[in-house]
Amino acid sequence: MDGVRLTVEPEGAEVEVPRGTTLFEAARRLGISITSDCGGHGECGKCFVRLRGTPRPPTEIDRRMLAEDRLEMGTRLSCRYILEEDTKVYIPPGKRRQNRFA
């Protein structure tokens, strides 16, 4: 598999996924459901997370949904961030959807 590794902070959970997977989907594979009203389709702007290091430039949808100061801090919409390289991300507890069936 031509994979990339996603590391989620603060717990340090890791998953390897195929290159081209969205961060939103990769987190789901770790059992982390990121808050989103639109199901990860780039329409609600609620699935934002903070990337560590130097993230790629924001997409047009990121720019439309997020304030410039957040973009400068590395905040991006997880549903629009395509994993092309190993990535570290901070997903705060408030951005994680509670599983009603747990």
N, CA, C and O atoms as a GROMACS GRO file, in nm:
protein
  408
    1MET      N    1   0.085  -0.119   0.000
    1MET     CA    2   0.000   0.000   0.000
    1MET      C    3   0.089   0.124   0.000
    1MET      O    4   0.186   0.132   0.075
    2ASP      N    5   0.054   0.219  -0.084
    2ASP     CA    6   0.123   0.348  -0.087
    2ASP      C    7   0.059   0.433   0.021
    2ASP      O    8  -0.027   0.516  -0.006
    3GLY      N    9   0.102   0.410   0.146
    3GLY     CA   10   0.033   0.471   0.258
    3GLY      C   11   0.104   0.588   0.321
    3GLY      O   12   0.222   0.612   0.298
    4VAL      N   13   0.027   0.659   0.400
    4VAL     CA   14   0.077   0.769   0.482
    4VAL      C   15   0.026   0.746   0.624
    4VAL      O   16  -0.077   0.683   0.645
    5ARG      N   17   0.099   0.799   0.719
    5ARG     CA   18   0.064   0.782   0.860
    5ARG      C   19   0.003   0.910   0.915
    5ARG      O   20   0.057   1.019   0.898
    6LEU      N   21  -0.112   0.894   0.982
    6LEU     CA   22  -0.175   1.004   1.054
    6LEU      C   23  -0.154   0.979   1.203
    6LEU      O   24  -0.185   0.871   1.253
    7THR      N   25  -0.102   1.080   1.272
    7THR     CA   26  -0.086   1.075   1.417
    7THR      C   27  -0.179   1.179   1.477
    7THR      O   28  -0.173   1.297   1.441
    8VAL      N   29  -0.265   1.135   1.570
    8VAL     CA   30  -0.363   1.224   1.632
    8VAL      C   31  -0.319   1.255   1.775
    8VAL      O   32  -0.295   1.166   1.856
    9GLU      N   33  -0.309   1.384   1.802
    9GLU     CA   34  -0.278   1.431   1.937
    9GLU      C   35  -0.407   1.475   2.005
    9GLU      O   36  -0.498   1.520   1.934
   10PRO      N   37  -0.422   1.467   2.134
   10PRO     CA   38  -0.314   1.452   2.229
   10PRO      C   39  -0.276   1.308   2.263
   10PRO      O   40  -0.174   1.288   2.328
   11GLU      N   41  -0.352   1.208   2.222
   11GLU     CA   42  -0.326   1.072   2.269
   11GLU      C   43  -0.215   1.000   2.193
   11GLU      O   44  -0.165   0.898   2.240
   12GLY      N   45  -0.176   1.050   2.077
   12GLY     CA   46  -0.071   0.985   2.000
   12GLY      C   47  -0.116   0.865   1.920
   12GLY      O   48  -0.033   0.784   1.877
   13ALA      N   49  -0.246   0.850   1.899
   13ALA     CA   50  -0.299   0.738   1.818
   13ALA      C   51  -0.250   0.753   1.674
   13ALA      O   52  -0.240   0.864   1.622
   14GLU      N   53  -0.219   0.639   1.611
   14GLU     CA   54  -0.168   0.641   1.474
   14GLU      C   55  -0.244   0.542   1.386
   14GLU      O   56  -0.291   0.439   1.433
   15VAL      N   57  -0.254   0.578   1.259
   15VAL     CA   58  -0.314   0.489   1.160
   15VAL      C   59  -0.243   0.513   1.027
   15VAL      O   60  -0.206   0.626   0.995
   16GLU      N   61  -0.225   0.407   0.951
   16GLU     CA   62  -0.173   0.421   0.816
   16GLU      C   63  -0.290   0.404   0.720
   16GLU      O   64  -0.368   0.309   0.730
   17VAL      N   65  -0.300   0.497   0.626
   17VAL     CA   66  -0.410   0.497   0.530
   17VAL      C   67  -0.353   0.518   0.390
   17VAL      O   68  -0.240   0.565   0.376
   18PRO      N   69  -0.429   0.484   0.286
   18PRO     CA   70  -0.382   0.510   0.150
   18PRO      C   71  -0.363   0.660   0.126
   18PRO      O   72  -0.443   0.741   0.171
   19ARG      N   73  -0.257   0.695   0.055
   19ARG     CA   74  -0.235   0.834   0.014
   19ARG      C   75  -0.362   0.881  -0.059
   19ARG      O   76  -0.416   0.808  -0.141
   20GLY      N   77  -0.408   1.003  -0.028
   20GLY     CA   78  -0.528   1.057  -0.090
   20GLY      C   79  -0.652   1.047  -0.003
   20GLY      O   80  -0.758   1.099  -0.040
   21THR      N   81  -0.641   0.981   0.112
   21THR     CA   82  -0.752   0.972   0.208
   21THR      C   83  -0.769   1.107   0.276
   21THR      O   84  -0.670   1.175   0.304
   22THR      N   85  -0.893   1.146   0.304
   22THR     CA   86  -0.913   1.271   0.379
   22THR      C   87  -0.877   1.248   0.526
   22THR      O   88  -0.886   1.137   0.577
   23LEU      N   89  -0.838   1.355   0.591
   23LEU     CA   90  -0.809   1.348   0.734
   23LEU      C   91  -0.934   1.306   0.811
   23LEU      O   92  -0.925   1.231   0.908
   24PHE      N   93  -1.049   1.354   0.768
   24PHE     CA   94  -1.178   1.320   0.830
   24PHE      C   95  -1.198   1.167   0.830
   24PHE      O   96  -1.234   1.110   0.933
   25GLU      N   97  -1.174   1.103   0.716
   25GLU     CA   98  -1.192   0.958   0.704
   25GLU      C   99  -1.084   0.882   0.781
   25GLU      O  100  -1.113   0.781   0.844
   26ALA      N  101  -0.960   0.930   0.776
   26ALA     CA  102  -0.852   0.863   0.848
   26ALA      C  103  -0.878   0.863   0.999
   26ALA      O  104  -0.855   0.762   1.066
   27ALA      N  105  -0.927   0.974   1.052
   27ALA     CA  106  -0.960   0.981   1.194
   27ALA      C  107  -1.071   0.881   1.228
   27ALA      O  108  -1.068   0.817   1.332
   28ARG      N  109  -1.167   0.869   1.139
   28ARG     CA  110  -1.278   0.774   1.160
   28ARG      C  111  -1.224   0.631   1.171
   28ARG      O  112  -1.274   0.551   1.250
   29ARG      N  113  -1.122   0.599   1.092
   29ARG     CA  114  -1.061   0.466   1.098
   29ARG      C  115  -0.996   0.439   1.233
   29ARG      O  116  -0.976   0.324   1.271
   30LEU      N  117  -0.962   0.546   1.305
   30LEU     CA  118  -0.909   0.532   1.441
   30LEU      C  119  -1.021   0.530   1.545
   30LEU      O  120  -0.994   0.518   1.664
   31GLY      N  121  -1.145   0.540   1.501
   31GLY     CA  122  -1.258   0.544   1.593
   31GLY      C  123  -1.287   0.683   1.644
   31GLY      O  124  -1.361   0.700   1.742
   32ILE      N  125  -1.230   0.786   1.579
   32ILE     CA  126  -1.253   0.924   1.619
   32ILE      C  127  -1.348   0.988   1.517
   32ILE      O  128  -1.313   1.005   1.401
   33SER      N  129  -1.468   1.021   1.562
   33SER     CA  130  -1.566   1.087   1.477
   33SER      C  131  -1.556   1.237   1.501
   33SER      O  132  -1.589   1.285   1.609
   34ILE      N  133  -1.512   1.309   1.400
   34ILE     CA  134  -1.498   1.454   1.412
   34ILE      C  135  -1.634   1.518   1.389
   34ILE      O  136  -1.707   1.481   1.297
   35THR      N  137  -1.667   1.616   1.473
   35THR     CA  138  -1.795   1.686   1.465
   35THR      C  139  -1.817   1.742   1.325
   35THR      O  140  -1.731   1.811   1.270
   36SER      N  141  -1.933   1.712   1.268
   36SER     CA  142  -1.968   1.759   1.135
   36SER      C  143  -2.119   1.743   1.114
   36SER      O  144  -2.173   1.634   1.134
   37ASP      N  145  -2.185   1.850   1.075
   37ASP     CA  146  -2.328   1.842   1.046
   37ASP      C  147  -2.354   1.790   0.905
   37ASP      O  148  -2.462   1.737   0.876
   38CYS      N  149  -2.255   1.806   0.816
   38CYS     CA  150  -2.276   1.770   0.675
   38CYS      C  151  -2.218   1.634   0.639
   38CYS      O  152  -2.224   1.592   0.523
   39GLY      N  153  -2.161   1.564   0.736
   39GLY     CA  154  -2.106   1.432   0.710
   39GLY      C  155  -1.974   1.433   0.635
   39GLY      O  156  -1.936   1.334   0.573
   40GLY      N  157  -1.902   1.546   0.639
   40GLY     CA  158  -1.773   1.554   0.575
   40GLY      C  159  -1.776   1.593   0.429
   40GLY      O  160  -1.693   1.547   0.351
   41HIS      N  161  -1.872   1.676   0.392
   41HIS     CA  162  -1.886   1.717   0.252
   41HIS      C  163  -1.844   1.862   0.227
   41HIS      O  164  -1.867   1.915   0.119
   42GLY      N  165  -1.782   1.926   0.327
   42GLY     CA  166  -1.732   2.063   0.308
   42GLY      C  167  -1.839   2.170   0.307
   42GLY      O  168  -1.820   2.275   0.247
   43GLU      N  169  -1.951   2.144   0.372
   43GLU     CA  170  -2.062   2.239   0.367
   43GLU      C  171  -2.091   2.309   0.499
   43GLU      O  172  -2.152   2.416   0.499
   44CYS      N  173  -2.049   2.251   0.612
   44CYS     CA  174  -2.087   2.310   0.741
   44CYS      C  175  -1.973   2.385   0.810
   44CYS      O  176  -2.000   2.475   0.891
   45GLY      N  177  -1.848   2.351   0.782
   45GLY     CA  178  -1.734   2.418   0.844
   45GLY      C  179  -1.706   2.379   0.987
   45GLY      O  180  -1.625   2.444   1.053
   46LYS      N  181  -1.768   2.274   1.037
   46LYS     CA  182  -1.752   2.236   1.178
   46LYS      C  183  -1.639   2.136   1.205
   46LYS      O  184  -1.602   2.116   1.320
   47CYS      N  185  -1.584   2.074   1.102
   47CYS     CA  186  -1.486   1.967   1.124
   47CYS      C  187  -1.342   2.018   1.126
   47CYS      O  188  -1.249   1.944   1.092
   48PHE      N  189  -1.323   2.143   1.167
   48PHE     CA  190  -1.187   2.197   1.164
   48PHE      C  191  -1.100   2.137   1.274
   48PHE      O  192  -1.146   2.108   1.384
   49VAL      N  193  -0.973   2.120   1.240
   49VAL     CA  194  -0.871   2.065   1.329
   49VAL      C  195  -0.745   2.149   1.310
   49VAL      O  196  -0.736   2.227   1.215
   50ARG      N  197  -0.647   2.132   1.399
   50ARG     CA  198  -0.522   2.207   1.386
   50ARG      C  199  -0.409   2.112   1.348
   50ARG      O  200  -0.375   2.020   1.422
   51LEU      N  201  -0.352   2.136   1.231
   51LEU     CA  202  -0.241   2.056   1.183
   51LEU      C  203  -0.112   2.102   1.248
   51LEU      O  204  -0.092   2.222   1.269
   52ARG      N  205  -0.025   2.008   1.279
   52ARG     CA  206   0.107   2.038   1.335
   52ARG      C  207   0.206   2.052   1.221
   52ARG      O  208   0.185   1.999   1.112
   53GLY      N  209   0.315   2.123   1.246
   53GLY     CA  210   0.414   2.142   1.142
   53GLY      C  211   0.367   2.249   1.044
   53GLY      O  212   0.303   2.347   1.083
   54THR      N  213   0.399   2.229   0.918
   54THR     CA  214   0.362   2.324   0.814
   54THR      C  215   0.263   2.258   0.719
   54THR      O  216   0.302   2.182   0.630
   55PRO      N  217   0.134   2.287   0.737
   55PRO     CA  218   0.034   2.226   0.648
   55PRO      C  219   0.038   2.289   0.509
   55PRO      O  220   0.092   2.398   0.489
   56ARG      N  221  -0.018   2.218   0.415
   56ARG     CA  222  -0.032   2.274   0.280
   56ARG      C  223  -0.125   2.396   0.286
   56ARG      O  224  -0.199   2.414   0.382
   57PRO      N  225  -0.120   2.479   0.182
   57PRO     CA  226  -0.207   2.598   0.180
   57PRO      C  227  -0.354   2.560   0.192
   57PRO      O  228  -0.394   2.451   0.150
   58PRO      N  229  -0.434   2.649   0.248
   58PRO     CA  230  -0.577   2.621   0.262
   58PRO      C  231  -0.647   2.614   0.126
   58PRO      O  232  -0.606   2.679   0.030
   59THR      N  233  -0.753   2.535   0.123
   59THR     CA  234  -0.835   2.527   0.002
   59THR      C  235  -0.929   2.649  -0.002
   59THR      O  236  -0.937   2.725   0.095
   60GLU      N  237  -0.998   2.666  -0.112
   60GLU     CA  238  -1.096   2.774  -0.122
   60GLU      C  239  -1.206   2.756  -0.018
   60GLU      O  240  -1.255   2.853   0.040
   61ILE      N  241  -1.245   2.630   0.006
   61ILE     CA  242  -1.348   2.603   0.107
   61ILE      C  243  -1.297   2.638   0.245
   61ILE      O  244  -1.371   2.695   0.325
   62ASP      N  245  -1.169   2.604   0.276
   62ASP     CA  246  -1.110   2.645   0.405
   62ASP      C  247  -1.120   2.796   0.421
   62ASP      O  248  -1.161   2.846   0.525
   63ARG      N  249  -1.081   2.868   0.317
   63ARG     CA  250  -1.081   3.015   0.323
   63ARG      C  251  -1.221   3.072   0.341
   63ARG      O  252  -1.239   3.174   0.408
   64ARG      N  253  -1.320   3.007   0.284
   64ARG     CA  254  -1.458   3.053   0.296
   64ARG      C  255  -1.514   3.025   0.436
   64ARG      O  256  -1.594   3.104   0.488
   65MET      N  257  -1.473   2.914   0.497
   65MET     CA  258  -1.533   2.870   0.623
   65MET      C  259  -1.455   2.913   0.749
   65MET      O  260  -1.512   2.920   0.857
   66LEU      N  261  -1.325   2.943   0.734
   66LEU     CA  262  -1.240   2.969   0.851
   66LEU      C  263  -1.179   3.108   0.847
   66LEU      O  264  -1.145   3.159   0.740
   67ALA      N  265  -1.166   3.169   0.964
   67ALA     CA  266  -1.105   3.302   0.973
   67ALA      C  267  -0.956   3.294   0.940
   67ALA      O  268  -0.892   3.192   0.962
   68GLU      N  269  -0.902   3.402   0.888
   68GLU     CA  270  -0.761   3.407   0.846
   68GLU      C  271  -0.666   3.374   0.960
   68GLU      O  272  -0.566   3.305   0.939
   69ASP      N  273  -0.694   3.422   1.082
   69ASP     CA  274  -0.604   3.393   1.194
   69ASP      C  275  -0.600   3.243   1.225
   69ASP      O  276  -0.496   3.190   1.263
   70ARG      N  277  -0.712   3.175   1.208
   70ARG     CA  278  -0.714   3.029   1.228
   70ARG      C  279  -0.634   2.958   1.120
   70ARG      O  280  -0.560   2.864   1.148
   71LEU      N  281  -0.649   3.003   0.996
   71LEU     CA  282  -0.574   2.944   0.886
   71LEU      C  283  -0.424   2.957   0.910
   71LEU      O  284  -0.348   2.864   0.885
   72GLU      N  285  -0.382   3.073   0.959
   72GLU     CA  286  -0.240   3.098   0.986
   72GLU      C  287  -0.187   3.007   1.097
   72GLU      O  288  -0.068   2.977   1.099
   73MET      N  289  -0.274   2.962   1.188
   73MET     CA  290  -0.233   2.872   1.297
   73MET      C  291  -0.232   2.725   1.253
   73MET      O  292  -0.200   2.637   1.333
   74GLY      N  293  -0.267   2.699   1.127
   74GLY     CA  294  -0.266   2.562   1.077
   74GLY      C  295  -0.400   2.493   1.084
   74GLY      O  296  -0.408   2.371   1.068
   75THR      N  297  -0.506   2.568   1.108
   75THR     CA  298  -0.639   2.510   1.114
   75THR      C  299  -0.690   2.486   0.971
   75THR      O  300  -0.678   2.571   0.884
   76ARG      N  301  -0.747   2.366   0.951
   76ARG     CA  302  -0.803   2.330   0.822
   76ARG      C  303  -0.928   2.245   0.845
   76ARG      O  304  -0.945   2.189   0.953
   77LEU      N  305  -1.014   2.237   0.745
   77LEU     CA  306  -1.129   2.147   0.752
   77LEU      C  307  -1.079   2.005   0.728
   77LEU      O  308  -1.014   1.978   0.627
   78SER      N  309  -1.108   1.916   0.820
   78SER     CA  310  -1.058   1.779   0.808
   78SER      C  311  -1.116   1.706   0.688
   78SER      O  312  -1.053   1.615   0.634
   79CYS      N  313  -1.235   1.745   0.646
   79CYS     CA  314  -1.298   1.677   0.532
   79CYS      C  315  -1.238   1.719   0.398
   79CYS      O  316  -1.259   1.651   0.298
   80ARG      N  317  -1.164   1.828   0.396
   80ARG     CA  318  -1.103   1.877   0.273
   80ARG      C  319  -0.951   1.858   0.271
   80ARG      O  320  -0.887   1.882   0.169
   81TYR      N  321  -0.893   1.815   0.384
   81TYR     CA  322  -0.747   1.799   0.391
   81TYR      C  323  -0.711   1.658   0.346
   81TYR      O  324  -0.738   1.560   0.416
   82ILE      N  325  -0.650   1.649   0.229
   82ILE     CA  326  -0.612   1.521   0.170
   82ILE      C  327  -0.474   1.484   0.221
   82ILE      O  328  -0.380   1.563   0.211
   83LEU      N  329  -0.461   1.364   0.275
   83LEU     CA  330  -0.332   1.318   0.328
   83LEU      C  331  -0.243   1.272   0.213
   83LEU      O  332  -0.270   1.172   0.147
   84GLU      N  333  -0.135   1.347   0.192
   84GLU     CA  334  -0.038   1.316   0.088
   84GLU      C  335   0.098   1.280   0.148
   84GLU      O  336   0.185   1.229   0.078
   85GLU      N  337   0.115   1.308   0.277
   85GLU     CA  338   0.239   1.278   0.348
   85GLU      C  339   0.204   1.249   0.494
   85GLU      O  340   0.092   1.276   0.538
   86ASP      N  341   0.300   1.193   0.569
   86ASP     CA  342   0.276   1.167   0.711
   86ASP      C  343   0.237   1.299   0.776
   86ASP      O  344   0.296   1.404   0.749
   87THR      N  345   0.135   1.293   0.862
   87THR     CA  346   0.074   1.414   0.917
   87THR      C  347   0.044   1.397   1.064
   87THR      O  348   0.002   1.290   1.109
   88LYS      N  349   0.067   1.505   1.141
   88LYS     CA  350   0.026   1.511   1.281
   88LYS      C  351  -0.083   1.616   1.293
   88LYS      O  352  -0.075   1.723   1.233
   89VAL      N  353  -0.184   1.584   1.372
   89VAL     CA  354  -0.297   1.674   1.388
   89VAL      C  355  -0.343   1.673   1.532
   89VAL      O  356  -0.339   1.569   1.599
   90TYR      N  357  -0.387   1.788   1.580
   90TYR     CA  358  -0.450   1.798   1.712
   90TYR      C  359  -0.600   1.808   1.690
   90TYR      O  360  -0.649   1.900   1.624
   91ILE      N  361  -0.673   1.712   1.747
   91ILE     CA  362  -0.820   1.715   1.741
   91ILE      C  363  -0.868   1.736   1.885
   91ILE      O  364  -0.865   1.642   1.964
   92PRO      N  365  -0.912   1.857   1.919
   92PRO     CA  366  -0.953   1.883   2.056
   92PRO      C  367  -1.076   1.803   2.095
   92PRO      O  368  -1.158   1.768   2.009
   93PRO      N  369  -1.090   1.773   2.224
   93PRO     CA  370  -1.206   1.696   2.269
   93PRO      C  371  -1.339   1.755   2.224
   93PRO      O  372  -1.432   1.679   2.195
   94GLY      N  373  -1.351   1.886   2.217
   94GLY     CA  374  -1.476   1.950   2.176
   94GLY      C  375  -1.512   1.930   2.029
   94GLY      O  376  -1.624   1.959   1.990
   95LYS      N  377  -1.419   1.881   1.949
   95LYS     CA  378  -1.444   1.856   1.806
   95LYS      C  379  -1.477   1.710   1.780
   95LYS      O  380  -1.498   1.670   1.666
   96ARG      N  381  -1.480   1.631   1.885
   96ARG     CA  382  -1.505   1.487   1.871
   96ARG      C  383  -1.651   1.459   1.903
   96ARG      O  384  -1.701   1.494   2.010
   97ARG      N  385  -1.717   1.394   1.810
   97ARG     CA  386  -1.858   1.358   1.829
   97ARG      C  387  -1.867   1.238   1.924
   97ARG      O  388  -1.794   1.141   1.910
   98GLN      N  389  -1.957   1.248   2.018
   98GLN     CA  390  -1.980   1.139   2.112
   98GLN      C  391  -2.056   1.027   2.043
   98GLN      O  392  -2.152   1.053   1.970
   99ASN      N  393  -2.014   0.905   2.065
   99ASN     CA  394  -2.084   0.790   2.011
   99ASN      C  395  -2.203   0.759   2.101
   99ASN      O  396  -2.185   0.721   2.217
  100ARG      N  397  -2.322   0.774   2.049
  100ARG     CA  398  -2.443   0.752   2.129
  100ARG      C  399  -2.463   0.606   2.167
  100ARG      O  400  -2.542   0.576   2.256
  101PHE      N  401  -2.393   0.515   2.099
  101PHE     CA  402  -2.414   0.373   2.123
  101PHE      C  403  -2.306   0.310   2.208
  101PHE      O  404  -2.308   0.189   2.231
  102ALA      N  405  -2.212   0.392   2.256
  102ALA     CA  406  -2.103   0.337   2.338
  102ALA      C  407  -2.149   0.306   2.477
  102ALA      O  408  -2.071   0.260   2.560
   0.00000   0.00000   0.00000
